[in-house]
Amino acid sequence: MSIQTQIGREGIVCPRCGRKTELLIETYTTDGMRKVTYLYRCVCKWKKEIETLYISKRDGKIYIQKEKKT
């Protein structure tokens, strides 16, 4: 599923406690590279990562890399 599809949802139900989750976007910046993670999180501390992107700037260009899920 694409990010747009996931963001369009109001949230999913937590498999652990049954409450509705919230969609969050976390960002971290280290060594000139920004890590952006889209995830669902519940108040019971359960979370599910949807997608992680790495954004960097080199030689005047912006590079976006998608993290591969294993």
N, C-alpha and C positions, 0 to 999 in steps of 0.2 A: 504494500500500500504506500501511496505517496504521503508526504508530510501534510499536504493540503487536505487529504481525506481524513487524516488523524485529527488535525486541528478543527475540522468541521464538526467533529463529534463533541458531545457535551461531557464525555467522560465514560469510563467503563466501570463495571462493578468489580470490586476487589475480590479475588478468589479466596482470600484468607478470612475476611470478616464480613463481606457482603455489602459494605458501604460504597457509595459512589466516589470514584477517584477524581483527581484534578490534573489537568495537563499543565506541565511546567516546562520552561526553557531555561537551562542552566548554561552559563558561559564562564569560561576560565581563560586567562591570558598568561602565557609563559613564553619567554624567548621570542617574542614577536609573532607567535602563533596563537590564534584564538580557537578554543574548543567549544563547540555549541552542541548541547545534548537536549533532545526532545524526549520527555518521559512522562509517564503517568505515575502519580504518587498518592498513597492513601495515608490517613492519620495513624494507622496501625504500623507504619514504617515499611509497608510493602511498596515496591516500585518496579516498573517495567520500562526499560529503555526502548524507545522507538527507533531513533536514529541519532548518530553522532557525526558531526561535520568538523573538519579542520580547515581554518581559513588563515592564509598567510599572504604577505605581500613581498614579492621579490622582483627586482629589475623593473619596477614601476608597474607591475601586473599583479592582479589579485588571483590567487589560486584557491580553489575549494576542492577538498578531498573528502570523500565519503568513507567512513570506517567500515571495513569488511566484517561482517558477522560470521563467526565460525560455528 
